[in-house]
């Protein structure tokens, strides 16, 4: 089975975007699953770009997986810094 990944960027405000990763397999008949990371991680704890991890595993079994990078984490912008308000 082939698993594909796509990044979706959701613009919130000037300079602020959230990153959402969509991971699906050939058989997308299953329900959608939303993955949210903890306070000090980012969405990459659920997948790798080489399709390893929990989200690609579930996608192989028919689930439609969405992995979020919360504000300031992963590919969401702006990144957290000591200058962020």
PyMOL Python script that loads the backbone (N, CA, C, O; Angstrom):
from pymol import cmd

cmd.read_pdbstr("""\
ATOM      1  N   UNK A   1       0.837  -1.184   0.000  1.00  0.00           N
ATOM      2  CA  UNK A   1       0.000   0.000   0.000  1.00  0.00           C
ATOM      3  C   UNK A   1       0.878   1.242   0.000  1.00  0.00           C
ATOM      4  O   UNK A   1       1.921   1.279   0.653  1.00  0.00           O
ATOM      5  N   UNK A   2       0.453   2.236  -0.724  1.00  0.00           N
ATOM      6  CA  UNK A   2       1.170   3.497  -0.804  1.00  0.00           C
ATOM      7  C   UNK A   2       0.568   4.497   0.174  1.00  0.00           C
ATOM      8  O   UNK A   2      -0.649   4.680   0.224  1.00  0.00           O
ATOM      9  N   UNK A   3       1.430   5.139   0.945  1.00  0.00           N
ATOM     10  CA  UNK A   3       1.008   6.189   1.872  1.00  0.00           C
ATOM     11  C   UNK A   3       1.534   7.512   1.336  1.00  0.00           C
ATOM     12  O   UNK A   3       2.710   7.626   0.990  1.00  0.00           O
ATOM     13  N   UNK A   4       0.662   8.509   1.267  1.00  0.00           N
ATOM     14  CA  UNK A   4       1.095   9.828   0.806  1.00  0.00           C
ATOM     15  C   UNK A   4       0.883  10.856   1.905  1.00  0.00           C
ATOM     16  O   UNK A   4       0.009  10.713   2.759  1.00  0.00           O
ATOM     17  N   UNK A   5       1.703  11.893   1.861  1.00  0.00           N
ATOM     18  CA  UNK A   5       1.654  12.966   2.856  1.00  0.00           C
ATOM     19  C   UNK A   5       1.572  14.308   2.150  1.00  0.00           C
ATOM     20  O   UNK A   5       2.163  14.512   1.089  1.00  0.00           O
ATOM     21  N   UNK A   6       0.828  15.217   2.762  1.00  0.00           N
ATOM     22  CA  UNK A   6       0.684  16.559   2.215  1.00  0.00           C
ATOM     23  C   UNK A   6       0.620  17.554   3.368  1.00  0.00           C
ATOM     24  O   UNK A   6      -0.075  17.315   4.356  1.00  0.00           O
ATOM     25  N   UNK A   7       1.334  18.657   3.250  1.00  0.00           N
ATOM     26  CA  UNK A   7       1.268  19.721   4.250  1.00  0.00           C
ATOM     27  C   UNK A   7       0.201  20.727   3.859  1.00  0.00           C
ATOM     28  O   UNK A   7       0.107  21.137   2.702  1.00  0.00           O
ATOM     29  N   UNK A   8      -0.595  21.116   4.836  1.00  0.00           N
ATOM     30  CA  UNK A   8      -1.621  22.146   4.656  1.00  0.00           C
ATOM     31  C   UNK A   8      -1.275  23.264   5.631  1.00  0.00           C
ATOM     32  O   UNK A   8      -1.083  23.010   6.820  1.00  0.00           O
ATOM     33  N   UNK A   9      -1.193  24.496   5.139  1.00  0.00           N
ATOM     34  CA  UNK A   9      -0.891  25.643   5.986  1.00  0.00           C
ATOM     35  C   UNK A   9      -2.140  26.508   6.107  1.00  0.00           C
ATOM     36  O   UNK A   9      -2.722  26.931   5.108  1.00  0.00           O
ATOM     37  N   UNK A  10      -2.535  26.759   7.343  1.00  0.00           N
ATOM     38  CA  UNK A  10      -3.741  27.532   7.624  1.00  0.00           C
ATOM     39  C   UNK A  10      -3.320  28.896   8.153  1.00  0.00           C
ATOM     40  O   UNK A  10      -2.728  29.003   9.227  1.00  0.00           O
ATOM     41  N   UNK A  11      -3.633  29.934   7.387  1.00  0.00           N
ATOM     42  CA  UNK A  11      -3.251  31.285   7.788  1.00  0.00           C
ATOM     43  C   UNK A  11      -4.225  31.810   8.835  1.00  0.00           C
ATOM     44  O   UNK A  11      -5.438  31.803   8.626  1.00  0.00           O
ATOM     45  N   UNK A  12      -3.688  32.260   9.954  1.00  0.00           N
ATOM     46  CA  UNK A  12      -4.508  32.771  11.047  1.00  0.00           C
ATOM     47  C   UNK A  12      -4.560  34.282  11.057  1.00  0.00           C
ATOM     48  O   UNK A  12      -5.633  34.876  11.160  1.00  0.00           O
ATOM     49  N   UNK A  13      -3.401  34.899  10.950  1.00  0.00           N
ATOM     50  CA  UNK A  13      -3.280  36.345  11.068  1.00  0.00           C
ATOM     51  C   UNK A  13      -1.984  36.720  10.370  1.00  0.00           C
ATOM     52  O   UNK A  13      -1.275  35.850   9.866  1.00  0.00           O
ATOM     53  N   UNK A  14      -1.678  37.977  10.337  1.00  0.00           N
ATOM     54  CA  UNK A  14      -0.429  38.447   9.724  1.00  0.00           C
ATOM     55  C   UNK A  14       0.764  37.731  10.354  1.00  0.00           C
ATOM     56  O   UNK A  14       1.032  37.903  11.544  1.00  0.00           O
ATOM     57  N   UNK A  15       1.478  36.935   9.570  1.00  0.00           N
ATOM     58  CA  UNK A  15       2.676  36.259  10.051  1.00  0.00           C
ATOM     59  C   UNK A  15       2.419  35.021  10.894  1.00  0.00           C
ATOM     60  O   UNK A  15       3.363  34.443  11.431  1.00  0.00           O
ATOM     61  N   UNK A  16       1.161  34.597  11.025  1.00  0.00           N
ATOM     62  CA  UNK A  16       0.851  33.413  11.824  1.00  0.00           C
ATOM     63  C   UNK A  16       0.179  32.358  10.965  1.00  0.00           C
ATOM     64  O   UNK A  16      -0.860  32.611  10.355  1.00  0.00           O
ATOM     65  N   UNK A  17       0.777  31.168  10.921  1.00  0.00           N
ATOM     66  CA  UNK A  17       0.189  30.049  10.200  1.00  0.00           C
ATOM     67  C   UNK A  17       0.308  28.790  11.041  1.00  0.00           C
ATOM     68  O   UNK A  17       1.274  28.608  11.782  1.00  0.00           O
ATOM     69  N   UNK A  18      -0.677  27.939  10.915  1.00  0.00           N
ATOM     70  CA  UNK A  18      -0.622  26.619  11.532  1.00  0.00           C
ATOM     71  C   UNK A  18      -0.345  25.585  10.456  1.00  0.00           C
ATOM     72  O   UNK A  18      -0.844  25.681   9.335  1.00  0.00           O
ATOM     73  N   UNK A  19       0.455  24.601  10.814  1.00  0.00           N
ATOM     74  CA  UNK A  19       0.787  23.517   9.898  1.00  0.00           C
ATOM     75  C   UNK A  19      -0.019  22.285  10.271  1.00  0.00           C
ATOM     76  O   UNK A  19      -0.081  21.896  11.438  1.00  0.00           O
ATOM     77  N   UNK A  20      -0.639  21.675   9.263  1.00  0.00           N
ATOM     78  CA  UNK A  20      -1.395  20.449   9.432  1.00  0.00           C
ATOM     79  C   UNK A  20      -0.896  19.469   8.382  1.00  0.00           C
ATOM     80  O   UNK A  20      -0.871  19.790   7.194  1.00  0.00           O
ATOM     81  N   UNK A  21      -0.500  18.278   8.811  1.00  0.00           N
ATOM     82  CA  UNK A  21      -0.003  17.254   7.887  1.00  0.00           C
ATOM     83  C   UNK A  21      -1.108  16.243   7.640  1.00  0.00           C
ATOM     84  O   UNK A  21      -1.651  15.687   8.594  1.00  0.00           O
ATOM     85  N   UNK A  22      -1.454  15.993   6.391  1.00  0.00           N
ATOM     86  CA  UNK A  22      -2.474  15.004   6.013  1.00  0.00           C
ATOM     87  C   UNK A  22      -1.753  13.767   5.505  1.00  0.00           C
ATOM     88  O   UNK A  22      -0.941  13.840   4.583  1.00  0.00           O
ATOM     89  N   UNK A  23      -2.059  12.638   6.115  1.00  0.00           N
ATOM     90  CA  UNK A  23      -1.396  11.382   5.761  1.00  0.00           C
ATOM     91  C   UNK A  23      -2.481  10.363   5.442  1.00  0.00           C
ATOM     92  O   UNK A  23      -3.320  10.049   6.287  1.00  0.00           O
ATOM     93  N   UNK A  24      -2.457   9.853   4.220  1.00  0.00           N
ATOM     94  CA  UNK A  24      -3.480   8.896   3.779  1.00  0.00           C
ATOM     95  C   UNK A  24      -2.840   7.753   3.004  1.00  0.00           C
ATOM     96  O   UNK A  24      -1.754   7.885   2.440  1.00  0.00           O
ATOM     97  N   UNK A  25      -3.536   6.643   2.996  1.00  0.00           N
ATOM     98  CA  UNK A  25      -3.129   5.498   2.195  1.00  0.00           C
ATOM     99  C   UNK A  25      -4.021   5.379   0.973  1.00  0.00           C
ATOM    100  O   UNK A  25      -4.873   6.233   0.728  1.00  0.00           O
ATOM    101  N   UNK A  26      -3.817   4.306   0.200  1.00  0.00           N
ATOM    102  CA  UNK A  26      -4.643   4.066  -0.987  1.00  0.00           C
ATOM    103  C   UNK A  26      -6.104   3.852  -0.618  1.00  0.00           C
ATOM    104  O   UNK A  26      -7.001   4.297  -1.333  1.00  0.00           O
ATOM    105  N   UNK A  27      -6.341   3.173   0.493  1.00  0.00           N
ATOM    106  CA  UNK A  27      -7.694   2.877   0.954  1.00  0.00           C
ATOM    107  C   UNK A  27      -8.076   3.881   2.033  1.00  0.00           C
ATOM    108  O   UNK A  27      -7.697   3.711   3.192  1.00  0.00           O
ATOM    109  N   UNK A  28      -8.819   4.925   1.672  1.00  0.00           N
ATOM    110  CA  UNK A  28      -9.171   5.983   2.625  1.00  0.00           C
ATOM    111  C   UNK A  28     -10.621   5.854   3.072  1.00  0.00           C
ATOM    112  O   UNK A  28     -11.339   6.847   3.178  1.00  0.00           O
ATOM    113  N   UNK A  29     -11.042   4.622   3.332  1.00  0.00           N
ATOM    114  CA  UNK A  29     -12.433   4.397   3.712  1.00  0.00           C
ATOM    115  C   UNK A  29     -12.680   4.562   5.207  1.00  0.00           C
ATOM    116  O   UNK A  29     -13.832   4.627   5.634  1.00  0.00           O
ATOM    117  N   UNK A  30     -11.643   4.630   5.992  1.00  0.00           N
ATOM    118  CA  UNK A  30     -11.788   4.697   7.445  1.00  0.00           C
ATOM    119  C   UNK A  30     -12.077   6.093   7.948  1.00  0.00           C
ATOM    120  O   UNK A  30     -12.135   7.042   7.166  1.00  0.00           O
ATOM    121  N   UNK A  31     -12.259   6.221   9.253  1.00  0.00           N
ATOM    122  CA  UNK A  31     -12.526   7.532   9.846  1.00  0.00           C
ATOM    123  C   UNK A  31     -11.271   8.399   9.907  1.00  0.00           C
ATOM    124  O   UNK A  31     -10.153   7.919   9.718  1.00  0.00           O
ATOM    125  N   UNK A  32     -11.481   9.682  10.172  1.00  0.00           N
ATOM    126  CA  UNK A  32     -10.363  10.619  10.324  1.00  0.00           C
ATOM    127  C   UNK A  32      -9.867  10.600  11.765  1.00  0.00           C
ATOM    128  O   UNK A  32     -10.646  10.444  12.705  1.00  0.00           O
ATOM    129  N   UNK A  33      -8.553  10.762  11.920  1.00  0.00           N
ATOM    130  CA  UNK A  33      -7.916  10.807  13.228  1.00  0.00           C
ATOM    131  C   UNK A  33      -7.088  12.091  13.295  1.00  0.00           C
ATOM    132  O   UNK A  33      -6.316  12.381  12.381  1.00  0.00           O
ATOM    133  N   UNK A  34      -7.247  12.858  14.371  1.00  0.00           N
ATOM    134  CA  UNK A  34      -6.469  14.077  14.582  1.00  0.00           C
ATOM    135  C   UNK A  34      -5.439  13.815  15.674  1.00  0.00           C
ATOM    136  O   UNK A  34      -5.792  13.404  16.780  1.00  0.00           O
ATOM    137  N   UNK A  35      -4.169  14.052  15.363  1.00  0.00           N
ATOM    138  CA  UNK A  35      -3.076  13.866  16.314  1.00  0.00           C
ATOM    139  C   UNK A  35      -2.634  15.227  16.837  1.00  0.00           C
ATOM    140  O   UNK A  35      -2.368  16.137  16.052  1.00  0.00           O
ATOM    141  N   UNK A  36      -2.554  15.369  18.153  1.00  0.00           N
ATOM    142  CA  UNK A  36      -2.068  16.591  18.789  1.00  0.00           C
ATOM    143  C   UNK A  36      -0.888  16.240  19.684  1.00  0.00           C
ATOM    144  O   UNK A  36      -0.973  15.325  20.503  1.00  0.00           O
ATOM    145  N   UNK A  37       0.196  16.960  19.528  1.00  0.00           N
ATOM    146  CA  UNK A  37       1.401  16.696  20.310  1.00  0.00           C
ATOM    147  C   UNK A  37       1.328  17.371  21.675  1.00  0.00           C
ATOM    148  O   UNK A  37       0.416  18.151  21.952  1.00  0.00           O
ATOM    149  N   UNK A  38       2.301  17.058  22.516  1.00  0.00           N
ATOM    150  CA  UNK A  38       2.387  17.655  23.846  1.00  0.00           C
ATOM    151  C   UNK A  38       3.045  19.021  23.826  1.00  0.00           C
ATOM    152  O   UNK A  38       3.306  19.583  22.763  1.00  0.00           O
ATOM    153  N   UNK A  39       3.308  19.541  24.995  1.00  0.00           N
ATOM    154  CA  UNK A  39       3.789  20.912  25.155  1.00  0.00           C
ATOM    155  C   UNK A  39       5.187  21.150  24.598  1.00  0.00           C
ATOM    156  O   UNK A  39       5.468  22.251  24.124  1.00  0.00           O
ATOM    157  N   UNK A  40       6.063  20.168  24.638  1.00  0.00           N
ATOM    158  CA  UNK A  40       7.450  20.405  24.230  1.00  0.00           C
ATOM    159  C   UNK A  40       7.824  19.688  22.941  1.00  0.00           C
ATOM    160  O   UNK A  40       8.998  19.675  22.570  1.00  0.00           O
ATOM    161  N   UNK A  41       6.858  19.089  22.248  1.00  0.00           N
ATOM    162  CA  UNK A  41       7.140  18.380  21.015  1.00  0.00           C
ATOM    163  C   UNK A  41       6.554  19.120  19.825  1.00  0.00           C
ATOM    164  O   UNK A  41       6.087  20.254  19.938  1.00  0.00           O
ATOM    165  N   UNK A  42       6.593  18.445  18.672  1.00  0.00           N
ATOM    166  CA  UNK A  42       5.844  18.882  17.504  1.00  0.00           C
ATOM    167  C   UNK A  42       5.230  17.639  16.857  1.00  0.00           C
ATOM    168  O   UNK A  42       5.417  16.527  17.350  1.00  0.00           O
ATOM    169  N   UNK A  43       4.511  17.822  15.777  1.00  0.00           N
ATOM    170  CA  UNK A  43       3.788  16.721  15.153  1.00  0.00           C
ATOM    171  C   UNK A  43       4.650  15.582  14.658  1.00  0.00           C
ATOM    172  O   UNK A  43       4.148  14.482  14.429  1.00  0.00           O
ATOM    173  N   UNK A  44       5.946  15.825  14.489  1.00  0.00           N
ATOM    174  CA  UNK A  44       6.843  14.784  13.976  1.00  0.00           C
ATOM    175  C   UNK A  44       6.972  13.592  14.921  1.00  0.00           C
ATOM    176  O   UNK A  44       7.556  12.579  14.534  1.00  0.00           O
ATOM    177  N   UNK A  45       6.453  13.673  16.132  1.00  0.00           N
ATOM    178  CA  UNK A  45       6.494  12.500  17.005  1.00  0.00           C
ATOM    179  C   UNK A  45       5.564  11.404  16.496  1.00  0.00           C
ATOM    180  O   UNK A  45       5.658  10.258  16.936  1.00  0.00           O
ATOM    181  N   UNK A  46       4.653  11.752  15.561  1.00  0.00           N
ATOM    182  CA  UNK A  46       3.700  10.779  15.031  1.00  0.00           C
ATOM    183  C   UNK A  46       4.045  10.261  13.641  1.00  0.00           C
ATOM    184  O   UNK A  46       3.407   9.317  13.175  1.00  0.00           O
ATOM    185  N   UNK A  47       5.036  10.846  12.956  1.00  0.00           N
ATOM    186  CA  UNK A  47       5.361  10.406  11.595  1.00  0.00           C
ATOM    187  C   UNK A  47       6.772  10.832  11.214  1.00  0.00           C
ATOM    188  O   UNK A  47       7.356  11.737  11.810  1.00  0.00           O
ATOM    189  N   UNK A  48       7.299  10.149  10.202  1.00  0.00           N
ATOM    190  CA  UNK A  48       8.505  10.605   9.520  1.00  0.00           C
ATOM    191  C   UNK A  48       8.149  10.750   8.049  1.00  0.00           C
ATOM    192  O   UNK A  48       7.141  10.207   7.597  1.00  0.00           O
ATOM    193  N   UNK A  49       8.952  11.464   7.313  1.00  0.00           N
ATOM    194  CA  UNK A  49       8.680  11.629   5.891  1.00  0.00           C
ATOM    195  C   UNK A  49       8.906  10.347   5.105  1.00  0.00           C
ATOM    196  O   UNK A  49       8.479  10.242   3.955  1.00  0.00           O
ATOM    197  N   UNK A  50       9.580   9.364   5.718  1.00  0.00           N
ATOM    198  CA  UNK A  50       9.756   8.053   5.075  1.00  0.00           C
ATOM    199  C   UNK A  50       8.637   7.085   5.494  1.00  0.00           C
ATOM    200  O   UNK A  50       8.773   5.871   5.346  1.00  0.00           O
ATOM    201  N   UNK A  51       7.531   7.637   6.018  1.00  0.00           N
ATOM    202  CA  UNK A  51       6.325   6.883   6.361  1.00  0.00           C
ATOM    203  C   UNK A  51       6.512   5.858   7.472  1.00  0.00           C
ATOM    204  O   UNK A  51       5.996   4.743   7.398  1.00  0.00           O
ATOM    205  N   UNK A  52       7.248   6.246   8.488  1.00  0.00           N
ATOM    206  CA  UNK A  52       7.338   5.449   9.699  1.00  0.00           C
ATOM    207  C   UNK A  52       6.593   6.194  10.802  1.00  0.00           C
ATOM    208  O   UNK A  52       6.487   7.419  10.758  1.00  0.00           O
ATOM    209  N   UNK A  53       6.083   5.474  11.778  1.00  0.00           N
ATOM    210  CA  UNK A  53       5.376   6.088  12.890  1.00  0.00           C
ATOM    211  C   UNK A  53       3.910   5.705  12.922  1.00  0.00           C
ATOM    212  O   UNK A  53       3.418   5.001  12.039  1.00  0.00           O
ATOM    213  N   UNK A  54       3.215   6.178  13.954  1.00  0.00           N
ATOM    214  CA  UNK A  54       1.827   5.797  14.183  1.00  0.00           C
ATOM    215  C   UNK A  54       0.887   6.293  13.082  1.00  0.00           C
ATOM    216  O   UNK A  54       0.040   5.530  12.618  1.00  0.00           O
ATOM    217  N   UNK A  55       1.015   7.542  12.658  1.00  0.00           N
ATOM    218  CA  UNK A  55       0.103   8.080  11.642  1.00  0.00           C
ATOM    219  C   UNK A  55       0.215   7.322  10.314  1.00  0.00           C
ATOM    220  O   UNK A  55      -0.821   6.946   9.766  1.00  0.00           O
ATOM    221  N   UNK A  56       1.413   7.075   9.765  1.00  0.00           N
ATOM    222  CA  UNK A  56       1.495   6.277   8.538  1.00  0.00           C
ATOM    223  C   UNK A  56       0.982   4.838   8.721  1.00  0.00           C
ATOM    224  O   UNK A  56       0.389   4.260   7.810  1.00  0.00           O
ATOM    225  N   UNK A  57       1.218   4.278   9.902  1.00  0.00           N
ATOM    226  CA  UNK A  57       0.715   2.932  10.178  1.00  0.00           C
ATOM    227  C   UNK A  57      -0.815   2.905  10.088  1.00  0.00           C
ATOM    228  O   UNK A  57      -1.385   2.019   9.451  1.00  0.00           O
ATOM    229  N   UNK A  58      -1.476   3.873  10.725  1.00  0.00           N
ATOM    230  CA  UNK A  58      -2.934   3.924  10.667  1.00  0.00           C
ATOM    231  C   UNK A  58      -3.429   4.244   9.261  1.00  0.00           C
ATOM    232  O   UNK A  58      -4.468   3.736   8.839  1.00  0.00           O
ATOM    233  N   UNK A  59      -2.688   5.087   8.530  1.00  0.00           N
ATOM    234  CA  UNK A  59      -3.064   5.402   7.149  1.00  0.00           C
ATOM    235  C   UNK A  59      -3.018   4.144   6.277  1.00  0.00           C
ATOM    236  O   UNK A  59      -3.856   3.973   5.392  1.00  0.00           O
ATOM    237  N   UNK A  60      -2.058   3.282   6.519  1.00  0.00           N
ATOM    238  CA  UNK A  60      -1.981   2.010   5.777  1.00  0.00           C
ATOM    239  C   UNK A  60      -3.206   1.141   6.035  1.00  0.00           C
ATOM    240  O   UNK A  60      -3.561   0.302   5.208  1.00  0.00           O
ATOM    241  N   UNK A  61      -3.843   1.340   7.168  1.00  0.00           N
ATOM    242  CA  UNK A  61      -5.006   0.551   7.535  1.00  0.00           C
ATOM    243  C   UNK A  61      -6.322   1.287   7.275  1.00  0.00           C
ATOM    244  O   UNK A  61      -7.356   0.920   7.833  1.00  0.00           O
ATOM    245  N   UNK A  62      -6.290   2.316   6.438  1.00  0.00           N
ATOM    246  CA  UNK A  62      -7.503   2.961   5.962  1.00  0.00           C
ATOM    247  C   UNK A  62      -7.914   4.238   6.652  1.00  0.00           C
ATOM    248  O   UNK A  62      -8.887   4.866   6.236  1.00  0.00           O
ATOM    249  N   UNK A  63      -7.211   4.650   7.693  1.00  0.00           N
ATOM    250  CA  UNK A  63      -7.569   5.886   8.388  1.00  0.00           C
ATOM    251  C   UNK A  63      -7.047   7.101   7.626  1.00  0.00           C
ATOM    252  O   UNK A  63      -6.036   7.019   6.929  1.00  0.00           O
ATOM    253  N   UNK A  64      -7.733   8.211   7.764  1.00  0.00           N
ATOM    254  CA  UNK A  64      -7.268   9.496   7.230  1.00  0.00           C
ATOM    255  C   UNK A  64      -6.685  10.241   8.419  1.00  0.00           C
ATOM    256  O   UNK A  64      -7.409  10.582   9.354  1.00  0.00           O
ATOM    257  N   UNK A  65      -5.394  10.496   8.392  1.00  0.00           N
ATOM    258  CA  UNK A  65      -4.697  11.048   9.552  1.00  0.00           C
ATOM    259  C   UNK A  65      -4.323  12.511   9.321  1.00  0.00           C
ATOM    260  O   UNK A  65      -3.818  12.886   8.263  1.00  0.00           O
ATOM    261  N   UNK A  66      -4.583  13.314  10.332  1.00  0.00           N
ATOM    262  CA  UNK A  66      -4.188  14.715  10.343  1.00  0.00           C
ATOM    263  C   UNK A  66      -3.313  14.939  11.574  1.00  0.00           C
ATOM    264  O   UNK A  66      -3.709  14.625  12.697  1.00  0.00           O
ATOM    265  N   UNK A  67      -2.124  15.485  11.349  1.00  0.00           N
ATOM    266  CA  UNK A  67      -1.185  15.740  12.439  1.00  0.00           C
ATOM    267  C   UNK A  67      -0.962  17.248  12.509  1.00  0.00           C
ATOM    268  O   UNK A  67      -0.526  17.861  11.535  1.00  0.00           O
ATOM    269  N   UNK A  68      -1.261  17.840  13.657  1.00  0.00           N
ATOM    270  CA  UNK A  68      -1.155  19.289  13.824  1.00  0.00           C
ATOM    271  C   UNK A  68       0.163  19.671  14.485  1.00  0.00           C
ATOM    272  O   UNK A  68       0.647  18.988  15.387  1.00  0.00           O
ATOM    273  N   UNK A  69       0.727  20.772  14.018  1.00  0.00           N
ATOM    274  CA  UNK A  69       1.803  21.467  14.732  1.00  0.00           C
ATOM    275  C   UNK A  69       1.141  22.670  15.387  1.00  0.00           C
ATOM    276  O   UNK A  69       0.709  23.588  14.691  1.00  0.00           O
ATOM    277  N   UNK A  70       1.055  22.680  16.709  1.00  0.00           N
ATOM    278  CA  UNK A  70       0.428  23.794  17.394  1.00  0.00           C
ATOM    279  C   UNK A  70       1.279  25.053  17.274  1.00  0.00           C
ATOM    280  O   UNK A  70       2.423  24.986  16.824  1.00  0.00           O
ATOM    281  N   UNK A  71       0.735  26.190  17.668  1.00  0.00           N
ATOM    282  CA  UNK A  71       1.437  27.476  17.511  1.00  0.00           C
ATOM    283  C   UNK A  71       2.853  27.418  18.065  1.00  0.00           C
ATOM    284  O   UNK A  71       3.095  26.978  19.189  1.00  0.00           O
ATOM    285  N   UNK A  72       3.778  27.880  17.229  1.00  0.00           N
ATOM    286  CA  UNK A  72       5.167  27.972  17.648  1.00  0.00           C
ATOM    287  C   UNK A  72       5.941  26.673  17.583  1.00  0.00           C
ATOM    288  O   UNK A  72       7.112  26.648  17.963  1.00  0.00           O
ATOM    289  N   UNK A  73       5.346  25.611  17.125  1.00  0.00           N
ATOM    290  CA  UNK A  73       6.004  24.300  17.071  1.00  0.00           C
ATOM    291  C   UNK A  73       6.068  23.803  15.638  1.00  0.00           C
ATOM    292  O   UNK A  73       5.240  24.167  14.803  1.00  0.00           O
ATOM    293  N   UNK A  74       7.065  22.964  15.363  1.00  0.00           N
ATOM    294  CA  UNK A  74       7.192  22.363  14.038  1.00  0.00           C
ATOM    295  C   UNK A  74       7.252  23.401  12.940  1.00  0.00           C
ATOM    296  O   UNK A  74       8.045  24.341  12.999  1.00  0.00           O
ATOM    297  N   UNK A  75       6.391  23.221  11.915  1.00  0.00           N
ATOM    298  CA  UNK A  75       6.376  24.140  10.781  1.00  0.00           C
ATOM    299  C   UNK A  75       5.368  25.281  10.942  1.00  0.00           C
ATOM    300  O   UNK A  75       5.208  26.096  10.033  1.00  0.00           O
ATOM    301  N   UNK A  76       4.692  25.344  12.083  1.00  0.00           N
ATOM    302  CA  UNK A  76       3.790  26.476  12.339  1.00  0.00           C
ATOM    303  C   UNK A  76       4.627  27.724  12.615  1.00  0.00           C
ATOM    304  O   UNK A  76       5.718  27.639  13.180  1.00  0.00           O
ATOM    305  N   UNK A  77       4.115  28.864  12.218  1.00  0.00           N
ATOM    306  CA  UNK A  77       4.846  30.119  12.346  1.00  0.00           C
ATOM    307  C   UNK A  77       4.048  31.130  13.138  1.00  0.00           C
ATOM    308  O   UNK A  77       2.820  31.099  13.071  1.00  0.00           O
ATOM    309  N   UNK A  78       4.666  32.011  13.875  1.00  0.00           N
ATOM    310  CA  UNK A  78       6.101  32.147  14.075  1.00  0.00           C
ATOM    311  C   UNK A  78       6.608  31.115  15.079  1.00  0.00           C
ATOM    312  O   UNK A  78       5.852  30.600  15.902  1.00  0.00           O
ATOM    313  N   UNK A  79       7.883  30.831  14.993  1.00  0.00           N
ATOM    314  CA  UNK A  79       8.507  29.925  15.950  1.00  0.00           C
ATOM    315  C   UNK A  79       8.554  30.589  17.321  1.00  0.00           C
ATOM    316  O   UNK A  79       8.607  31.814  17.426  1.00  0.00           O
ATOM    317  N   UNK A  80       8.534  29.781  18.354  1.00  0.00           N
ATOM    318  CA  UNK A  80       8.613  30.315  19.705  1.00  0.00           C
ATOM    319  C   UNK A  80      10.033  30.830  19.960  1.00  0.00           C
ATOM    320  O   UNK A  80      11.016  30.149  19.667  1.00  0.00           O
ATOM    321  N   UNK A  81      10.119  32.026  20.501  1.00  0.00           N
ATOM    322  CA  UNK A  81      11.409  32.584  20.885  1.00  0.00           C
ATOM    323  C   UNK A  81      11.194  33.465  22.121  1.00  0.00           C
ATOM    324  O   UNK A  81      10.059  33.705  22.534  1.00  0.00           O
ATOM    325  N   UNK A  82      12.261  33.924  22.682  1.00  0.00           N
ATOM    326  CA  UNK A  82      12.114  34.784  23.867  1.00  0.00           C
ATOM    327  C   UNK A  82      11.498  36.135  23.513  1.00  0.00           C
ATOM    328  O   UNK A  82      11.083  36.880  24.401  1.00  0.00           O
ATOM    329  N   UNK A  83      11.435  36.458  22.204  1.00  0.00           N
ATOM    330  CA  UNK A  83      10.851  37.717  21.761  1.00  0.00           C
ATOM    331  C   UNK A  83       9.375  37.582  21.396  1.00  0.00           C
ATOM    332  O   UNK A  83       8.726  38.586  21.102  1.00  0.00           O
ATOM    333  N   UNK A  84       8.821  36.345  21.407  1.00  0.00           N
ATOM    334  CA  UNK A  84       7.421  36.126  21.082  1.00  0.00           C
ATOM    335  C   UNK A  84       6.534  36.619  22.200  1.00  0.00           C
ATOM    336  O   UNK A  84       6.781  36.334  23.372  1.00  0.00           O
ATOM    337  N   UNK A  85       5.512  37.353  21.844  1.00  0.00           N
ATOM    338  CA  UNK A  85       4.589  37.874  22.869  1.00  0.00           C
ATOM    339  C   UNK A  85       3.492  36.893  23.137  1.00  0.00           C
ATOM    340  O   UNK A  85       2.621  37.152  23.967  1.00  0.00           O
TER     341      UNK A  85
END
""", "prot")
cmd.dss("prot")
cmd.show_as("cartoon", "prot")
cmd.util.cbc("prot")
cmd.orient("prot")
